Amino acid sequence: MTIHKEGYKSIAIATLIFSFLNVFSFFFISASFPWLSWLIFMVLLGLLLFIISFFRIPNRVMTFDDNKLICPADGKVVVIEEMTDIEYFKDKRLQVSIFMSPANVHVNRNPMSGEVIYSQYHKGKFLVAWHPKSSTENERHSVVLQKGDTKILVKQIAGAVAKRIVNYLQPGMNVMQNEELGFIKFGSRVDILLPVGTKVNVSLNQAVKGGVTVLATLS
């Protein structure tokens, strides 16, 4: 397991706060209430370890297949439905949404290899990630990948807690399946818009792993 580069600053700040509060506690509280200082230490240590876990990148055997789309994020499948895309395609698409809890791995990966033909950041609200309007009203970053005649849109969506979206892709880039697409700090949601009729290989409420679980089969 390694720590993602997006976590270096957050972990450093959290470590400084952890150290300062514990020094203060053991110098000014422990003389009268030693048990309280140890309680503060344990609580702060738990919070620090939890923050470090946000940025973990576990060692995995990735799934590679030119005829498959691989899940771009860890989490739970919360939506599989047809919808009308108003951002890019302007027609009906099959949407699959993956909800990322604070306990999930937060790196996002390319579902397939191809060319980046669209990459756009949108300011917005911070509704809870499972809110029906979060896909269109929340802060988000959308990317369209094209391989041959296949085009898919991957949308990183901020939520009530996740308020920092990082995206690494720019139009004209050629990317490989399972390379890093971006990072959402502290959880949220990723939507994938597929051509209608695409065979989806996941089901509602299924737990999936980014870079490992097969999301769909290309025609």
Residue pairs with C-beta under 8 A, 6 or more apart in sequence:
1 56
1 57
1 58
1 59
2 56
2 57
3 11
3 52
3 55
3 56
3 57
4 55
4 56
4 57
4 106
4 107
4 183
6 55
6 166
6 183
6 185
7 51
7 52
7 54
7 55
10 51
10 54
10 55
10 185
11 51
11 52
11 55
14 47
14 48
14 51
14 52
15 48
18 44
18 45
18 47
18 48
21 40
21 44
22 37
22 40
22 41
22 44
25 36
25 37
25 40
25 41
26 37
26 41
29 36
29 37
29 40
30 36
30 37
50 102
53 103
54 102
54 106
54 185
54 186
55 106
56 105
57 105
57 107
58 105
60 209
60 211
60 212
61 212
62 70
62 178
62 211
62 212
63 70
63 178
63 211
63 212
63 213
63 214
64 70
64 177
64 178
65 177
65 214
66 112
66 113
66 177
67 217
67 218
68 112
68 201
68 214
68 215
68 216
68 217
68 218
69 111
69 112
69 152
69 192
69 194
69 198
69 214
69 215
69 216
69 217
69 218
70 109
70 111
70 112
70 177
70 178
70 210
70 211
70 212
70 213
70 214
70 215
71 98
71 111
71 202
71 208
71 209
71 210
71 211
71 212
71 213
71 214
71 215
72 98
72 108
72 109
72 110
72 111
72 154
72 181
72 190
72 192
72 210
72 215
73 98
73 100
73 104
73 107
73 108
73 109
73 184
73 190
73 208
73 210
74 98
74 100
74 104
74 105
74 106
74 208
74 209
74 210
75 98
75 99
75 100
75 101
75 104
75 189
75 190
75 207
75 208
76 98
76 99
76 101
76 205
76 206
76 207
76 208
77 96
77 97
77 98
77 99
77 202
77 203
77 204
77 205
77 206
77 208
78 97
78 98
78 99
78 130
78 189
78 204
78 205
79 95
79 96
79 97
79 191
79 204
80 94
80 95
80 96
80 97
80 200
80 202
80 203
80 204
81 94
81 95
82 92
82 93
82 94
82 95
82 196
83 92
83 93
83 94
83 95
83 193
84 91
84 92
84 93
85 91
85 92
85 93
85 153
85 193
86 136
87 120
87 136
87 142
87 153
88 118
88 142
88 144
88 153
89 151
89 153
89 193
92 196
93 153
93 193
93 194
93 195
93 196
94 193
94 194
94 195
94 196
94 197
94 198
94 200
95 135
95 191
95 192
95 193
95 194
96 191
96 192
96 194
96 200
96 202
96 215
96 216
97 135
97 189
97 190
97 191
97 192
98 189
98 190
98 191
98 192
98 208
99 129
99 130
99 188
99 189
100 106
100 129
100 162
100 184
100 187
100 188
100 189
100 190
101 187
102 161
102 186
102 187
104 187
105 209
105 210
106 183
106 184
106 185
106 186
106 187
107 180
107 182
107 183
107 210
108 154
108 156
108 180
108 181
108 182
108 183
108 184
108 190
108 210
109 177
109 178
109 179
109 180
109 181
109 210
109 211
110 145
110 154
110 175
110 176
110 177
110 178
110 179
110 180
110 181
111 145
111 152
111 154
111 177
111 192
111 215
112 145
112 147
112 150
112 152
112 177
112 218
113 147
113 174
113 175
113 176
113 177
114 145
114 146
114 147
114 150
114 174
114 175
115 145
115 146
115 147
115 172
115 173
115 174
115 175
116 143
116 144
116 145
116 169
116 170
116 171
116 172
116 173
116 174
116 175
117 144
117 145
117 146
117 151
117 171
118 142
118 143
118 144
118 153
118 171
119 141
119 142
119 143
119 144
119 167
119 169
119 170
119 171
120 141
120 142
120 143
121 140
121 141
121 165
121 167
122 139
122 140
122 141
122 142
123 139
124 137
124 138
124 139
124 140
124 158
125 137
125 138
125 139
126 138
126 139
126 158
126 159
126 160
126 163
127 133
127 134
127 137
127 138
127 159
127 160
128 134
128 159
128 160
129 138
129 157
129 159
129 160
129 162
129 187
129 188
129 189
130 189
131 138
134 157
134 159
134 189
135 155
135 157
135 189
135 191
138 157
138 158
138 159
139 157
139 158
139 163
139 165
140 155
140 156
140 157
140 158
140 165
141 155
141 156
141 165
141 167
141 182
142 153
142 154
142 155
142 156
143 153
143 154
143 155
143 167
143 169
143 181
144 151
144 152
144 153
144 154
145 151
145 152
145 154
145 175
150 195
150 218
150 219
151 195
152 192
152 193
152 194
152 195
153 191
153 192
153 193
154 181
154 190
154 191
154 192
154 193
155 190
155 191
155 192
155 193
156 165
156 167
156 181
156 182
156 184
156 188
156 190
157 165
157 184
157 188
157 189
157 190
157 191
158 164
158 165
158 184
158 188
159 187
159 188
159 189
161 186
161 187
161 188
162 184
162 185
162 186
162 187
162 188
163 185
163 186
164 184
164 185
164 186
165 182
165 183
165 184
165 185
165 188
166 182
166 183
166 184
166 185
167 181
167 182
168 180
168 181
168 182
169 175
169 181
169 182
175 181
178 211
184 190
192 215
194 200
194 216
195 219
197 219
198 216
198 217
198 218
198 219
199 216
199 217
199 219
200 215
200 216
201 214
201 215
201 216
201 217
202 208
202 213
202 214
202 215
202 216
208 215
